[in-house]
Amino acid sequence: MNISPEELKRKLDEREKGNDQFILVDVRNPNEQEISVIPGTDLLIPLPDFDFEISKLNQYKESGIEIVVYCRSGGRSTTAYGKLKRNGFSKISNLEGGILSYSDEVDSSIAKY
């Protein structure tokens, strides 16, 4: 399932109020996260490491907490979404258009690269 930048912003605002619980996972590389990040990101799990690091997310699968993944433009997070689905995760979303769309539609202060 895809989530729009506006939907993610609403979820982040609700989580800040204590009304929504989810995990926001960046699947870009560390050097990209140094350039920009969506405020409220919980974990960085670069896609090349995803298969080895997916176990870090098992606690959320077991507790039913949604996982939202994002990357720069949506390609890598779509791959990560597929890996999560194949590993039995059901409450997962992929940010449409990645951090570029989030910057365009929600928070223009987030640097684009």
C-alpha positions in Angstrom: 0.0 0.0 0.0 1.3 3.5 -0.8 0.9 6.5 1.4 0.9 10.0 0.1 3.2 12.7 1.5 0.2 14.5 2.9 -1.0 11.3 4.6 2.4 10.7 6.1 2.4 14.3 7.5 -1.0 13.7 9.1 0.3 10.5 10.6 3.4 12.2 11.9 1.3 15.0 13.5 -1.0 12.4 15.1 1.9 10.4 16.4 3.3 13.6 18.0 0.0 14.0 19.8 0.1 10.3 20.9 -2.8 9.3 18.7 -0.9 7.1 16.1 1.8 4.6 16.4 4.0 3.6 13.5 7.7 3.3 12.6 9.2 5.5 9.8 12.1 3.7 8.1 14.5 5.4 5.7 16.1 2.9 3.3 18.5 5.3 1.7 22.3 5.3 2.3 23.8 7.0 5.3 25.4 9.7 3.1 21.9 10.6 1.7 20.5 10.9 5.2 23.2 13.4 6.0 21.8 15.6 3.2 18.2 15.4 4.3 15.8 13.4 6.4 12.1 13.5 7.1 11.6 14.7 10.7 10.3 11.8 12.8 12.3 9.1 11.0 12.9 6.3 13.4 15.4 4.0 11.7 17.9 4.0 8.9 18.2 0.6 7.2 19.9 1.1 3.8 18.4 -1.1 1.1 21.7 -3.0 0.5 21.6 -4.1 4.2 17.9 -4.7 4.3 17.9 -8.5 4.1 20.4 -8.6 7.0 18.7 -6.0 9.1 15.0 -6.9 8.6 15.0 -8.7 11.9 15.2 -5.3 13.6 11.6 -4.8 12.5 10.2 -8.1 13.8 9.1 -6.6 17.1 6.8 -4.3 15.1 5.4 -7.2 13.0 4.5 -9.1 16.2 2.9 -6.1 17.9 1.0 -5.0 14.8 2.6 -1.6 14.5 2.6 -0.2 11.0 6.0 0.3 9.2 6.3 3.1 6.6 9.3 3.0 4.4 10.8 5.7 2.2 13.8 6.5 0.0 14.7 9.4 -2.4 12.1 8.9 -5.1 10.2 5.7 -4.2 12.1 2.9 -6.1 14.2 1.5 -3.3 11.4 1.8 -0.8 9.1 -0.2 -3.2 11.8 -2.9 -3.1 11.9 -2.8 0.7 8.1 -2.9 0.9 8.2 -6.1 -1.2 10.8 -7.7 1.1 8.7 -6.9 4.1 5.6 -8.4 2.5 7.5 -11.5 1.6 8.7 -11.8 5.2 5.2 -11.8 6.6 4.7 -8.1 7.5 1.2 -6.9 6.8 0.9 -3.4 8.2 3.3 -1.7 5.8 3.2 1.4 3.6 5.5 2.9 1.0 5.8 6.7 0.7 4.8 7.7 -2.8 7.6 9.6 -4.6 9.9 9.4 -1.6 11.5 12.3 0.2 11.5 14.3 -3.1 7.7 14.3 -3.1 7.6 15.0 0.6 9.8 18.0 0.1 7.6 19.2 -2.8 4.2 18.7 -1.2 4.8 19.0 2.6 8.0 20.5 3.8 10.1 22.5 1.3 12.8 23.0 3.9 13.9 19.4 3.3 16.9 19.6 0.9 16.5 17.9 -2.4 19.4 16.2 -4.2 
